[in-house]
């Protein structure tokens, strides 16, 4: 379980960063406002998941 708990927070943070990057890239190139809005909503949801994952890992490690 050690490797899994080390890897999971990183995967969650990478997902947040990836969606953030795609959202910002869409905004900067003048893409669809609806797509930008959808990506930013996904980012917020993934941030919630990342926080839950990190807090769970910290709880399990105590």
Secondary structure in CASP SS format (residue, H / E / C, confidence):
PFRMAT SS
TARGET T0000
AUTHOR 0000-0000-0000
METHOD secondary structure of the structure
MODEL  1
X C 1.00
X H 1.00
X H 1.00
X H 1.00
X H 1.00
X H 1.00
X H 1.00
X H 1.00
X H 1.00
X H 1.00
X H 1.00
X H 1.00
X H 1.00
X H 1.00
X H 1.00
X H 1.00
X H 1.00
X H 1.00
X H 1.00
X H 1.00
X H 1.00
X H 1.00
X H 1.00
X H 1.00
X H 1.00
X H 1.00
X H 1.00
X H 1.00
X C 1.00
X C 1.00
X C 1.00
X C 1.00
X H 1.00
X H 1.00
X H 1.00
X H 1.00
X H 1.00
X H 1.00
X H 1.00
X H 1.00
X H 1.00
X H 1.00
X H 1.00
X H 1.00
X H 1.00
X H 1.00
X H 1.00
X H 1.00
X H 1.00
X H 1.00
X H 1.00
X H 1.00
X H 1.00
X H 1.00
X H 1.00
X H 1.00
X H 1.00
X H 1.00
X H 1.00
X H 1.00
X H 1.00
X C 1.00
END
